[in-house]
């Protein structure tokens, strides 16, 4: 496709594959951005939810799509950076089978604990855990998920030891921390802060290097003495390998312009995301490659690869 033809793109509806169900953060971000792009393009942006395999089902389907710019995916961290290390049966190469358009958002996680222990900060939690190794339990949404690997990274950086209690989903994972059956968990800021404000959970620390916009009073782990802790989940647009560069560049320009609109940013921030775009498609590809390597090292250290 020439640059001239790319100027007419899109001339029909664009489908965006989502690896998670309706109502999730990824789905909500895609719909907000898609709504603005549809107005700009004068074409429908169709959100097609393909949940399954930790978000990888949508990415696997994208690999098989025609590389013409009319099928994209808004991918999260797991399908490209974590799942391929954990599940060697996945039939796609996360760095070779796709064109990378741009990051859109960055999702901080919040370390929260049941209030019964009275932890006011990470130092309180650290002292308790150091005196009673394996006494504190933590819930996750499953082995190899971001919520699990965050704690593995925390253990590696601090020498602390916690006991893992995996669940099938975020709702049950959080409910058992609120109920006191489990001591703590890492989950997204947007899903945990309502319970923090209600006094049902105690906010200990933010996982990223900067404080979260929805939790400005909660210090980061780095601020509380955990070195080089900057871990979150990203969302970004990808296309099938072979999509013309002119189309990828147009997508990059249009998506970045949409995400940077104040009215769009306001809605994205309300979801608990931090708005972050890539300066170029090449920069996004390098970002994904760097994260892929980082998460691969974590999976190897934990020993959970299949």
Backbone as CSV, one residue per row, in Angstrom:
resi,resn,N_x,N_y,N_z,CA_x,CA_y,CA_z,C_x,C_y,C_z
1,UNK,0.846,-1.190,0.000,0.000,0.000,0.000,0.883,1.243,0.000
2,UNK,0.663,2.102,-0.941,1.475,3.310,-1.042,1.020,4.343,-0.018
3,UNK,1.848,5.364,0.145,1.492,6.441,1.063,0.197,7.113,0.625
4,UNK,0.016,7.240,-0.697,-1.206,7.865,-1.221,-2.436,7.058,-0.839
5,UNK,-2.344,5.724,-0.989,-3.465,4.869,-0.616,-3.685,4.895,0.891
6,UNK,-2.595,4.967,1.646,-2.720,5.016,3.101,-3.463,6.264,3.541
7,UNK,-3.364,7.325,2.742,-4.063,8.565,3.082,-5.574,8.365,3.066
8,UNK,-6.049,7.393,2.264,-7.478,7.100,2.194,-7.906,6.070,3.237
9,UNK,-6.952,5.556,3.984,-7.241,4.545,5.012,-7.789,5.235,6.260
10,UNK,-8.822,4.671,6.901,-9.564,3.478,6.490,-10.788,3.846,5.647
11,UNK,-11.097,2.991,4.710,-12.255,3.224,3.848,-13.407,2.282,4.193
12,UNK,-13.236,1.499,5.243,-14.284,0.603,5.738,-14.049,0.348,7.228
13,UNK,-14.941,-0.381,7.912,-14.801,-0.584,9.360,-13.474,-1.243,9.749
14,UNK,-12.965,-0.846,10.898,-11.741,-1.420,11.464,-12.126,-2.227,12.701
15,UNK,-11.649,-3.465,12.764,-11.930,-4.342,13.903,-10.743,-4.341,14.859
16,UNK,-11.037,-4.193,16.146,-10.004,-4.255,17.179,-10.295,-5.458,18.074
17,UNK,-9.395,-6.427,18.062,-9.541,-7.629,18.871,-9.089,-7.351,20.309
18,UNK,-9.874,-7.848,21.258,-9.585,-7.675,22.683,-9.542,-9.058,23.328
19,UNK,-8.475,-9.350,24.048,-8.311,-10.684,24.629,-8.998,-10.897,25.954
20,UNK,-9.853,-9.958,26.343,-10.511,-10.037,27.646,-11.987,-9.696,27.492
21,UNK,-12.821,-10.077,28.458,-14.268,-9.879,28.320,-14.675,-8.408,28.367
22,UNK,-15.899,-8.112,27.922,-16.438,-6.758,28.076,-16.439,-6.347,29.548
23,UNK,-16.164,-5.073,29.796,-16.162,-4.585,31.167,-14.799,-4.553,31.823
24,UNK,-13.811,-5.220,31.221,-12.459,-5.190,31.768,-11.767,-3.886,31.368
25,UNK,-10.626,-3.610,32.005,-9.903,-2.363,31.712,-9.505,-2.281,30.246
26,UNK,-8.995,-3.390,29.692,-8.561,-3.394,28.295,-9.728,-3.082,27.369
27,UNK,-10.865,-3.713,27.628,-12.064,-3.481,26.823,-12.510,-2.025,26.919
28,UNK,-12.509,-1.478,28.122,-12.961,-0.096,28.317,-12.052,0.898,27.603
29,UNK,-10.736,0.686,27.695,-9.788,1.567,27.007,-10.017,1.512,25.497
30,UNK,-10.193,0.296,24.965,-10.409,0.142,23.521,-11.667,0.863,23.058
31,UNK,-12.719,0.810,23.848,-13.977,1.451,23.459,-13.876,2.979,23.510
32,UNK,-13.171,3.494,24.505,-13.009,4.951,24.608,-12.212,5.484,23.419
33,UNK,-11.082,4.836,23.124,-10.249,5.284,22.003,-10.957,5.021,20.674
34,UNK,-11.601,3.856,20.572,-12.306,3.504,19.342,-13.416,4.479,18.999
35,UNK,-14.092,4.967,20.015,-15.170,5.944,19.803,-14.626,7.221,19.172
36,UNK,-13.474,7.674,19.652,-12.888,8.893,19.099,-12.337,8.658,17.694
37,UNK,-11.698,7.508,17.482,-11.163,7.196,16.155,-12.278,7.090,15.124
38,UNK,-13.400,6.518,15.532,-14.531,6.370,14.616,-15.016,7.735,14.125
39,UNK,-15.059,8.706,15.026,-15.459,10.066,14.631,-14.438,10.664,13.667
40,UNK,-13.162,10.437,13.949,-12.096,10.996,13.118,-12.106,10.375,11.730
41,UNK,-12.285,9.058,11.676,-12.185,8.334,10.411,-13.478,8.336,9.608
42,UNK,-14.591,8.535,10.288,-15.870,8.398,9.608,-16.185,6.952,9.281
43,UNK,-15.593,6.045,10.040,-15.799,4.607,9.868,-15.997,3.965,11.243
44,UNK,-16.816,2.914,11.322,-16.987,2.230,12.605,-15.685,1.565,13.064
45,UNK,-15.455,1.595,14.360,-14.387,0.807,14.978,-15.085,-0.269,15.803
46,UNK,-14.958,-1.498,15.358,-15.687,-2.621,15.953,-14.813,-3.301,17.002
47,UNK,-15.288,-3.364,18.239,-14.562,-4.052,19.306,-15.022,-5.502,19.328
48,UNK,-14.093,-6.416,19.117,-14.399,-7.848,19.032,-13.685,-8.566,20.179
49,UNK,-14.438,-8.921,21.215,-13.857,-9.576,22.389,-13.612,-11.050,22.123
50,UNK,-12.364,-11.479,22.314,-11.967,-12.875,22.147,-11.228,-13.328,23.408
51,UNK,-11.950,-13.436,24.535,-11.267,-13.798,25.779,-10.804,-15.248,25.769
52,UNK,-9.760,-15.499,26.539,-9.252,-16.864,26.659,-7.743,-16.914,26.634
53,UNK,-7.198,-17.908,27.319,-5.756,-18.167,27.375,-5.005,-16.913,27.848
54,UNK,-5.551,-16.273,28.877,-4.885,-15.114,29.451,-4.696,-13.968,28.484
55,UNK,-5.641,-13.815,27.559,-5.554,-12.744,26.573,-4.891,-13.146,25.275
56,UNK,-4.342,-14.358,25.233,-3.571,-14.779,24.061,-4.427,-15.198,22.874
57,UNK,-5.697,-15.525,23.111,-6.544,-15.972,22.002,-6.708,-14.870,20.955
58,UNK,-6.889,-13.640,21.406,-7.055,-12.525,20.469,-5.784,-12.276,19.676
59,UNK,-4.642,-12.367,20.351,-3.361,-12.136,19.687,-3.093,-13.231,18.654
60,UNK,-3.425,-14.475,18.995,-3.246,-15.581,18.050,-4.126,-15.384,16.821
61,UNK,-5.344,-14.880,17.022,-6.233,-14.618,15.885,-5.692,-13.469,15.036
62,UNK,-5.116,-12.464,15.676,-4.555,-11.339,14.926,-3.437,-11.804,14.001
63,UNK,-2.635,-12.738,14.462,-1.538,-13.258,13.629,-2.061,-13.778,12.291
64,UNK,-3.261,-14.374,12.300,-3.831,-14.987,11.089,-4.599,-13.983,10.221
65,UNK,-4.775,-12.768,10.711,-5.569,-11.773,9.982,-4.800,-11.208,8.793
66,UNK,-5.535,-10.703,7.823,-4.918,-10.074,6.656,-4.187,-8.802,7.091
67,UNK,-2.941,-8.620,6.661,-2.156,-7.460,7.111,-2.454,-6.196,6.306
68,UNK,-3.682,-5.718,6.442,-4.087,-4.550,5.654,-4.526,-3.373,6.518
69,UNK,-4.393,-3.522,7.839,-4.769,-2.434,8.732,-6.212,-2.452,9.179
70,UNK,-6.990,-3.421,8.697,-8.401,-3.458,9.061,-8.697,-4.413,10.214
71,UNK,-7.680,-5.111,10.692,-7.792,-5.890,11.922,-6.590,-5.563,12.794
72,UNK,-6.864,-5.053,13.985,-5.841,-4.694,14.960,-6.145,-5.422,16.264
73,UNK,-5.278,-5.262,17.230,-5.559,-5.723,18.589,-5.047,-4.677,19.557
74,UNK,-5.787,-4.490,20.633,-5.262,-3.729,21.764,-4.782,-4.774,22.754
75,UNK,-3.472,-4.957,22.802,-2.897,-6.010,23.638,-2.516,-5.467,25.007
76,UNK,-2.574,-6.346,25.985,-2.068,-6.055,27.320,-0.681,-6.681,27.468
77,UNK,-0.099,-6.519,28.636,1.239,-7.051,28.898,1.306,-8.563,28.722
78,UNK,0.352,-9.265,29.325,0.452,-10.723,29.421,0.567,-11.442,28.078
79,UNK,-0.292,-11.160,27.079,-0.222,-11.937,25.836,1.111,-11.859,25.109
80,UNK,1.825,-10.731,25.225,3.083,-10.579,24.492,4.317,-10.751,25.368
81,UNK,4.224,-10.413,26.644,5.422,-10.396,27.484,5.508,-11.507,28.509
82,UNK,4.367,-12.070,28.920,4.381,-13.085,29.977,3.964,-14.452,29.454
83,UNK,2.792,-14.535,28.827,2.257,-15.836,28.408,3.211,-16.650,27.538
84,UNK,3.915,-16.038,26.571,4.818,-16.848,25.741,5.945,-17.510,26.528
85,UNK,6.321,-16.933,27.661,7.344,-17.552,28.503,6.756,-18.670,29.356
86,UNK,5.508,-18.484,29.783,4.867,-19.457,30.669,4.322,-20.642,29.876
87,UNK,3.740,-20.366,28.709,3.099,-21.394,27.892,3.804,-21.504,26.542
88,UNK,4.662,-22.480,26.413,5.441,-22.653,25.179,4.593,-23.197,24.030
89,UNK,3.323,-23.550,24.300,2.457,-24.100,23.258,1.790,-23.005,22.420
90,UNK,1.921,-21.765,22.807,1.302,-20.681,22.034,1.913,-20.620,20.636
91,UNK,1.049,-20.422,19.638,1.502,-20.539,18.244,1.829,-19.190,17.612
92,UNK,2.416,-18.288,18.381,2.854,-17.018,17.796,4.149,-16.571,18.453
93,UNK,4.933,-15.840,17.667,6.151,-15.228,18.180,5.812,-13.777,18.516
94,UNK,5.884,-13.390,19.779,5.407,-12.064,20.172,6.183,-10.903,19.567
95,UNK,7.401,-11.146,19.119,8.216,-10.058,18.584,8.348,-10.082,17.062
96,UNK,7.951,-11.196,16.422,8.116,-11.313,14.974,6.800,-11.344,14.194
97,UNK,5.718,-11.722,14.851,4.456,-11.925,14.140,3.557,-10.695,14.100
98,UNK,4.060,-9.561,14.582,3.213,-8.371,14.665,3.986,-7.105,14.313
99,UNK,3.233,-6.109,13.870,3.750,-4.749,13.740,3.279,-3.978,14.974
100,UNK,4.141,-3.142,15.498,3.834,-2.430,16.735,3.481,-0.982,16.414
101,UNK,2.333,-0.533,16.910,1.819,0.796,16.567,2.163,1.808,17.661
102,UNK,1.559,1.664,18.821,1.858,2.576,19.933,1.311,2.040,21.245
103,UNK,2.003,2.356,22.302,1.447,2.170,23.635,0.373,3.229,23.841
104,UNK,-0.620,2.921,24.670,-1.673,3.899,24.959,-1.749,4.228,26.443
105,UNK,-1.556,3.214,27.261,-1.738,3.423,28.695,-0.795,2.542,29.501
106,UNK,-0.654,2.917,30.735,0.202,2.222,31.705,-0.643,2.063,32.956
107,UNK,-0.726,0.843,33.467,-1.645,0.532,34.560,-0.865,0.198,35.829
108,UNK,-0.853,1.107,36.814,-0.164,0.800,38.068,-0.952,-0.218,38.896
109,UNK,-0.231,-0.957,39.697,-0.849,-1.886,40.643,-0.666,-1.356,42.060
110,UNK,-1.588,-1.747,42.927,-1.546,-1.323,44.322,-1.399,-2.559,45.204
111,UNK,-0.428,-2.517,46.107,-0.292,-3.568,47.113,-1.215,-3.202,48.265
112,UNK,-2.195,-4.056,48.517,-3.174,-3.799,49.575,-3.195,-4.967,50.548
113,UNK,-3.581,-4.675,51.785,-3.611,-5.704,52.822,-4.886,-5.581,53.640
114,UNK,-5.282,-6.692,54.255,-6.404,-6.648,55.180,-6.026,-5.762,56.370
115,UNK,-6.929,-4.902,56.823,-6.586,-3.962,57.904,-6.270,-4.612,59.248
116,UNK,-6.566,-5.910,59.415,-6.404,-6.534,60.737,-4.973,-6.456,61.254
117,UNK,-3.989,-6.419,60.335,-2.594,-6.366,60.769,-2.153,-4.951,61.149
118,UNK,-2.914,-3.956,60.733,-2.571,-2.582,61.070,-1.380,-2.018,60.319
119,UNK,-1.062,-2.596,59.153,0.069,-2.082,58.371,-0.259,-0.682,57.853
120,UNK,0.582,0.291,58.180,0.386,1.651,57.698,1.232,1.947,56.461
121,UNK,2.267,1.130,56.247,3.193,1.341,55.134,3.949,0.045,54.877
122,UNK,4.839,0.077,53.882,5.561,-1.146,53.543,6.551,-1.537,54.629
123,UNK,7.081,-0.572,55.360,8.024,-0.898,56.430,7.348,-1.740,57.510
124,UNK,6.091,-1.425,57.832,5.343,-2.241,58.794,5.202,-3.668,58.284
125,UNK,4.835,-3.795,57.015,4.666,-5.124,56.420,5.995,-5.861,56.377
126,UNK,7.055,-5.149,56.015,8.385,-5.753,55.910,8.835,-6.322,57.267
127,UNK,8.657,-5.551,58.324,9.083,-6.002,59.656,8.315,-7.244,60.086
128,UNK,7.012,-7.251,59.830,6.196,-8.409,60.187,6.634,-9.637,59.397
129,UNK,6.792,-9.463,58.083,7.156,-10.596,57.220,8.552,-11.119,57.533
130,UNK,9.473,-10.222,57.877,10.838,-10.650,58.197,10.874,-11.463,59.480
131,UNK,9.986,-11.139,60.419,9.970,-11.860,61.696,9.215,-13.175,61.608
132,UNK,8.348,-13.295,60.589,7.535,-14.506,60.433,7.499,-14.917,58.959
133,UNK,8.602,-15.488,58.445,8.638,-15.897,57.030,7.506,-16.861,56.685
134,UNK,6.894,-16.658,55.536,5.802,-17.500,55.026,4.509,-17.379,55.825
135,UNK,4.470,-16.493,56.817,3.241,-16.346,57.598,2.194,-15.550,56.829
136,UNK,2.635,-14.537,56.096,1.699,-13.722,55.322,1.338,-14.410,54.014
137,UNK,0.054,-14.429,53.709,-0.421,-15.021,52.456,-0.792,-13.917,51.469
138,UNK,-0.689,-14.246,50.182,-1.113,-13.288,49.156,-1.943,-14.001,48.104
139,UNK,-2.986,-13.325,47.640,-3.852,-13.892,46.606,-3.470,-13.329,45.248
140,UNK,-3.711,-14.133,44.210,-3.480,-13.702,42.831,-4.606,-14.247,41.965
141,UNK,-4.599,-13.862,40.695,-5.603,-14.408,39.776,-5.033,-15.594,39.000
142,UNK,-3.972,-16.205,39.541,-3.440,-17.425,38.948,-1.934,-17.421,38.814
143,UNK,-1.374,-18.605,38.703,0.070,-18.769,38.537,0.509,-18.163,37.203
144,UNK,1.563,-17.357,37.240,2.099,-16.762,36.025,1.429,-15.476,35.596
145,UNK,0.449,-15.012,36.362,-0.218,-13.753,36.040,0.598,-12.581,36.597
146,UNK,0.242,-11.380,36.156,0.970,-10.197,36.622,0.918,-10.076,38.136
147,UNK,-0.256,-10.336,38.729,-0.393,-10.208,40.183,0.506,-11.196,40.918
148,UNK,0.733,-12.360,40.325,1.635,-13.356,40.917,3.090,-12.929,40.764
149,UNK,3.464,-12.544,39.555,4.871,-12.227,39.296,5.314,-10.946,40.002
150,UNK,4.388,-10.032,40.246,4.725,-8.838,41.021,5.248,-9.220,42.405
151,UNK,4.584,-10.172,43.042,5.030,-10.596,44.375,6.350,-11.343,44.281
152,UNK,6.526,-12.128,43.227,7.802,-12.829,43.047,8.947,-11.826,42.899
153,UNK,8.710,-10.752,42.152,9.734,-9.709,42.013,9.998,-9.052,43.369
154,UNK,8.928,-8.776,44.108,9.063,-8.154,45.431,9.870,-9.046,46.377
155,UNK,9.588,-10.339,46.350,10.344,-11.267,47.195,11.824,-11.280,46.812
156,UNK,12.079,-11.249,45.497,13.462,-11.276,45.032,14.246,-10.041,45.429
157,UNK,13.568,-8.896,45.467,14.260,-7.643,45.789,14.403,-7.400,47.289
158,UNK,13.569,-8.059,48.090,13.575,-7.793,49.536,14.043,-8.974,50.380
159,UNK,14.021,-10.184,49.804,14.368,-11.366,50.588,13.233,-11.852,51.466
160,UNK,12.072,-11.201,51.382,10.915,-11.624,52.170,10.268,-12.846,51.528
161,UNK,9.523,-13.600,52.330,8.844,-14.792,51.831,7.366,-14.744,52.203
162,UNK,6.522,-14.911,51.179,5.083,-14.930,51.376,4.518,-16.240,50.821
163,UNK,3.290,-16.581,51.219,2.659,-17.829,50.780,1.587,-17.524,49.742
164,UNK,1.649,-18.204,48.604,0.793,-17.922,47.447,-0.532,-18.676,47.534
165,UNK,-1.642,-17.932,47.352,-2.983,-18.520,47.277,-3.607,-18.073,45.952
166,UNK,-3.550,-18.906,44.903,-4.095,-18.494,43.596,-5.611,-18.653,43.507
167,UNK,-6.235,-17.743,42.768,-7.677,-17.780,42.524,-7.928,-17.755,41.018
168,UNK,-9.206,-17.869,40.653,-9.569,-17.864,39.237,-9.817,-16.461,38.698
169,UNK,-10.049,-15.510,39.588,-10.347,-14.168,39.104,-10.109,-13.116,40.163
170,UNK,-10.105,-11.856,39.719,-9.800,-10.734,40.599,-10.853,-10.546,41.683
171,UNK,-12.121,-10.734,41.351,-13.189,-10.490,42.322,-13.035,-11.382,43.552
172,UNK,-12.806,-12.678,43.336,-12.654,-13.603,44.462,-11.348,-13.372,45.204
173,UNK,-10.311,-13.046,44.446,-9.010,-12.761,45.054,-9.119,-11.595,46.031
174,UNK,-9.746,-10.510,45.590,-9.910,-9.348,46.468,-10.869,-9.631,47.610
175,UNK,-11.945,-10.362,47.323,-12.959,-10.632,48.348,-12.362,-11.368,49.536
176,UNK,-11.450,-12.293,49.273,-10.868,-13.055,50.374,-9.834,-12.258,51.156
177,UNK,-9.241,-11.242,50.535,-8.386,-10.328,51.308,-9.266,-9.441,52.185
178,UNK,-10.345,-8.934,51.628,-11.286,-8.116,52.404,-11.869,-8.929,53.558
179,UNK,-12.180,-10.195,53.292,-12.768,-11.056,54.315,-11.788,-11.575,55.348
180,UNK,-10.492,-11.360,55.112,-9.495,-11.796,56.081,-9.003,-13.212,55.896
181,UNK,-9.440,-13.887,54.831,-8.954,-15.246,54.578,-7.541,-15.244,54.005
182,UNK,-7.176,-14.139,53.349,-5.837,-13.942,52.798,-5.365,-12.569,53.274
183,UNK,-4.044,-12.416,53.414,-3.522,-11.186,54.008,-3.382,-10.021,53.038
184,UNK,-2.985,-10.297,51.790,-2.675,-9.172,50.904,-2.762,-9.597,49.446
185,UNK,-2.738,-8.597,48.557,-2.732,-8.872,47.120,-2.233,-7.642,46.368
186,UNK,-1.762,-7.872,45.152,-1.520,-6.795,44.190,-2.688,-6.794,43.216
187,UNK,-3.317,-5.646,43.008,-4.351,-5.537,41.979,-4.340,-4.104,41.455
188,UNK,-5.111,-3.857,40.425,-5.078,-2.535,39.801,-5.575,-1.462,40.766
189,UNK,-5.072,-0.256,40.574,-5.459,0.866,41.432,-6.959,1.116,41.351
190,UNK,-7.510,1.057,40.143,-8.924,1.379,39.969,-9.822,0.367,40.670
191,UNK,-9.413,-0.895,40.754,-10.263,-1.903,41.392,-10.094,-1.938,42.906
192,UNK,-8.960,-1.475,43.412,-8.700,-1.555,44.853,-9.054,-0.276,45.617
193,UNK,-8.905,0.890,44.987,-9.086,2.149,45.718,-10.477,2.330,46.333
194,UNK,-11.565,1.889,45.690,-12.863,2.011,46.370,-12.892,1.285,47.712
195,UNK,-12.242,0.121,47.794,-12.202,-0.634,49.052,-11.264,0.020,50.062
196,UNK,-10.211,0.671,49.559,-9.317,1.420,50.450,-10.077,2.588,51.072
197,UNK,-10.835,3.307,50.257,-11.593,4.463,50.754,-12.674,4.047,51.742
198,UNK,-13.209,2.832,51.574,-14.231,2.315,52.491,-13.626,1.712,53.756
199,UNK,-12.296,1.650,53.819,-11.639,1.079,54.989,-11.582,-0.434,55.002
200,UNK,-11.966,-1.070,53.884,-11.956,-2.531,53.825,-10.582,-3.088,53.490
201,UNK,-9.739,-2.259,52.873,-8.372,-2.642,52.535,-7.432,-1.517,52.950
202,UNK,-6.213,-1.892,53.316,-5.191,-0.901,53.616,-4.232,-0.783,52.454
203,UNK,-4.005,0.443,51.976,-3.090,0.666,50.854,-1.661,0.724,51.371
204,UNK,-0.801,-0.138,50.823,0.585,-0.232,51.284,1.540,0.495,50.347
205,UNK,1.416,0.242,49.038,2.377,0.828,48.098,1.895,0.691,46.668
206,UNK,2.394,1.591,45.812,2.143,1.545,44.370,3.325,0.855,43.696
207,UNK,3.041,0.073,42.651,4.077,-0.765,42.025,4.965,-0.019,41.038
208,UNK,4.517,1.139,40.562,5.277,1.863,39.541,6.190,2.914,40.181
209,UNK,7.076,3.485,39.371,8.063,4.423,39.914,7.452,5.769,40.291
210,UNK,6.284,6.080,39.712,5.577,7.317,40.053,4.268,6.974,40.751
211,UNK,3.830,7.853,41.628,2.562,7.638,42.312,1.403,7.638,41.314
212,UNK,0.373,6.879,41.636,-0.782,6.771,40.749,-1.675,7.994,40.884
213,UNK,-2.238,8.427,39.762,-3.093,9.615,39.776,-4.350,9.409,40.608
214,UNK,-4.842,8.169,40.682,-6.032,7.888,41.484,-5.694,7.589,42.940
215,UNK,-4.401,7.511,43.256,-3.977,7.242,44.638,-2.752,8.094,44.966
216,UNK,-2.892,9.410,44.888,-1.724,10.289,45.034,-1.081,10.262,46.413
217,UNK,-1.820,9.812,47.425,-1.279,9.791,48.788,-0.576,8.481,49.129
218,UNK,-0.615,7.524,48.218,0.019,6.226,48.482,1.419,6.224,47.881
219,UNK,2.458,6.070,48.700,3.830,6.095,48.176,4.162,4.854,47.362
220,UNK,5.143,4.983,46.502,5.596,3.850,45.699,6.481,2.933,46.532
221,UNK,6.713,1.733,46.022,7.651,0.823,46.683,9.058,1.398,46.662
222,UNK,9.413,2.070,45.554,10.737,2.697,45.478,10.905,3.739,46.580
223,UNK,9.882,4.551,46.789,9.945,5.563,47.849,10.136,4.922,49.220
224,UNK,9.661,3.681,49.351,9.705,3.000,50.642,10.869,2.013,50.745
225,UNK,11.877,2.220,49.895,13.125,1.499,50.080,13.323,0.237,49.275
226,UNK,12.403,-0.064,48.342,12.597,-1.230,47.475,13.245,-0.730,46.184
227,UNK,14.484,-1.094,45.914,15.220,-0.499,44.786,14.691,-0.919,43.417
228,UNK,14.660,0.042,42.494,14.362,-0.224,41.079,13.065,-0.989,40.870
229,UNK,12.056,-0.709,41.666,10.768,-1.385,41.486,9.862,-0.473,40.669
230,UNK,9.672,-0.833,39.413,8.811,-0.069,38.509,8.108,-1.050,37.590
231,UNK,7.039,-1.630,38.091,6.344,-2.692,37.363,4.864,-2.341,37.256
232,UNK,4.355,-2.420,36.041,2.935,-2.199,35.813,2.513,-2.978,34.584
233,UNK,1.308,-2.734,34.147,0.804,-3.395,32.940,0.562,-2.330,31.875
234,UNK,1.014,-2.611,30.652,0.805,-1.659,29.564,-0.296,-2.156,28.634
235,UNK,-0.879,-1.228,27.907,-1.782,-1.547,26.804,-1.260,-0.844,25.565
236,UNK,-1.391,-1.514,24.411,-0.934,-0.901,23.176,-1.502,-1.601,21.956
237,UNK,-1.529,-0.875,20.845,-2.082,-1.405,19.596,-1.012,-2.121,18.777
238,UNK,-1.395,-3.275,18.233,-0.530,-4.034,17.336,-1.334,-4.443,16.106
239,UNK,-0.617,-4.763,15.034,-1.221,-5.186,13.769,-0.502,-6.442,13.290
240,UNK,-1.079,-7.180,12.341,-0.386,-8.367,11.826,0.924,-7.990,11.141
241,UNK,1.913,-8.866,11.239,3.181,-8.645,10.535,2.909,-8.470,9.046
242,UNK,3.602,-7.531,8.435,3.410,-7.265,7.016,2.447,-6.137,6.727
243,UNK,1.809,-5.598,7.763,0.965,-4.419,7.552,1.845,-3.285,7.022
244,UNK,1.456,-2.632,5.929,2.320,-1.604,5.328,2.743,-0.527,6.326
245,UNK,3.991,-0.114,6.212,4.532,0.897,7.124,3.718,2.187,7.076
246,UNK,3.220,2.541,5.884,2.437,3.772,5.762,1.166,3.706,6.605
247,UNK,0.555,2.520,6.654,-0.656,2.342,7.465,-0.306,2.362,8.949
248,UNK,0.777,1.671,9.318,1.213,1.658,10.718,1.501,3.082,11.191
249,UNK,2.169,3.854,10.351,2.499,5.233,10.726,1.247,6.104,10.861
250,UNK,0.275,5.878,9.971,-0.980,6.636,10.070,-1.738,6.245,11.334
251,UNK,-1.769,4.946,11.621,-2.415,4.483,12.850,-1.747,5.104,14.077
252,UNK,-0.422,5.113,14.062,0.307,5.697,15.187,-0.095,7.161,15.384
253,UNK,-0.070,7.931,14.309,-0.390,9.359,14.403,-1.823,9.585,14.879
254,UNK,-2.759,8.812,14.330,-4.170,9.021,14.666,-4.486,8.572,16.091
255,UNK,-3.929,7.426,16.508,-4.202,6.922,17.860,-3.576,7.840,18.909
256,UNK,-2.343,8.267,18.672,-1.685,9.180,19.618,-2.477,10.485,19.731
257,UNK,-2.956,10.992,18.601,-3.746,12.229,18.625,-5.027,12.048,19.437
258,UNK,-5.675,10.898,19.278,-6.903,10.632,20.037,-6.620,10.535,21.529
259,UNK,-5.601,9.754,21.874,-5.281,9.526,23.286,-4.878,10.823,23.983
260,UNK,-4.289,11.742,23.241,-3.820,12.991,23.840,-4.890,14.082,23.924
261,UNK,-6.091,13.792,23.441,-7.181,14.756,23.604,-7.579,14.830,25.082
262,UNK,-7.749,16.016,25.636,-8.090,16.138,27.063,-9.332,15.347,27.465
263,UNK,-10.366,15.355,26.610,-11.594,14.653,26.974,-11.400,13.137,26.979
264,UNK,-10.525,12.631,26.096,-10.218,11.198,26.080,-9.339,10.848,27.280
265,UNK,-8.338,11.674,27.545,-7.459,11.432,28.690,-8.241,11.392,29.996
266,UNK,-9.194,12.290,30.143,-9.992,12.331,31.368,-10.708,11.005,31.595
267,UNK,-11.254,10.436,30.534,-11.970,9.160,30.655,-11.009,8.008,30.931
268,UNK,-9.832,8.049,30.311,-8.852,6.985,30.537,-8.307,7.032,31.960
269,UNK,-8.035,8.224,32.457,-7.521,8.371,33.824,-8.563,7.908,34.838
270,UNK,-9.843,8.138,34.534,-10.916,7.694,35.432,-10.956,6.178,35.568
271,UNK,-10.381,5.474,34.591,-10.299,4.009,34.651,-9.136,3.538,35.522
272,UNK,-8.296,4.483,35.964,-7.133,4.106,36.761,-5.887,3.903,35.945
273,UNK,-5.923,4.295,34.682,-4.744,4.146,33.831,-3.969,5.455,33.768
274,UNK,-2.689,5.352,33.486,-1.857,6.517,33.211,-1.691,6.571,31.687
275,UNK,-1.899,7.723,31.088,-1.816,7.851,29.632,-0.353,7.965,29.215
276,UNK,0.094,7.002,28.413,1.476,6.974,27.923,1.451,6.536,26.466
277,UNK,1.996,7.342,25.567,2.079,6.957,24.162,3.536,6.815,23.735
278,UNK,3.753,6.073,22.665,5.106,5.841,22.145,5.470,6.932,21.145
279,UNK,6.705,7.419,21.170,7.112,8.448,20.209,7.114,7.957,18.767
280,UNK,7.209,6.639,18.570,7.200,6.062,17.222,6.855,4.588,17.326
281,UNK,6.424,3.959,16.213,6.214,2.510,16.236,7.476,1.752,16.636
282,UNK,8.630,2.217,16.177,9.890,1.546,16.509,10.162,1.609,18.010
283,UNK,9.841,2.739,18.623,10.038,2.885,20.067,9.127,1.931,20.832
284,UNK,7.895,1.745,20.346,6.982,0.812,21.007,7.494,-0.618,20.875
285,UNK,8.004,-0.972,19.699,8.556,-2.318,19.509,9.715,-2.566,20.471
286,UNK,10.580,-1.578,20.644,11.708,-1.726,21.563,11.223,-1.851,23.003
287,UNK,10.198,-1.085,23.357,9.608,-1.157,24.697,9.076,-2.559,24.973
288,UNK,8.345,-3.125,24.003,7.793,-4.473,24.171,8.918,-5.497,24.281
289,UNK,9.954,-5.345,23.459,11.089,-6.274,23.498,11.799,-6.216,24.845
290,UNK,11.985,-5.027,25.381,12.642,-4.882,26.684,11.807,-5.517,27.789
291,UNK,10.497,-5.300,27.744,9.613,-5.895,28.744,9.542,-7.405,28.599
292,UNK,9.590,-7.880,27.354,9.577,-9.323,27.099,10.781,-9.986,27.759
293,UNK,11.913,-9.366,27.635,13.133,-9.899,28.241,13.042,-9.870,29.776
294,UNK,12.535,-8.768,30.318,12.422,-8.631,31.769,11.498,-9.685,32.363
295,UNK,10.305,-9.845,31.756,9.356,-10.827,32.271,9.867,-12.250,32.068
296,UNK,10.612,-12.475,30.982,11.201,-13.795,30.763,12.167,-14.168,31.866
297,UNK,12.960,-13.198,32.306,13.895,-13.450,33.410,13.139,-13.800,34.691
298,UNK,12.022,-13.109,34.935,11.229,-13.376,36.139,10.632,-14.778,36.085
299,UNK,10.044,-15.137,34.941,9.442,-16.468,34.789,10.493,-17.555,34.990
300,UNK,11.681,-17.326,34.458,12.767,-18.298,34.604,13.163,-18.453,36.070
301,UNK,13.260,-17.336,36.769,13.632,-17.378,38.185,12.588,-18.110,39.019
302,UNK,11.319,-17.893,38.683,10.237,-18.522,39.438,10.094,-19.995,39.073
303,UNK,10.487,-20.344,37.839,10.430,-21.743,37.407,9.036,-22.222,37.084
304,UNK,8.242,-21.384,36.380,6.859,-21.773,36.087,6.620,-22.001,34.605
305,UNK,7.672,-21.989,33.787,7.490,-22.224,32.350,7.001,-23.645,32.115
306,UNK,6.045,-23.787,31.182,5.511,-25.108,30.854,6.360,-25.782,29.785
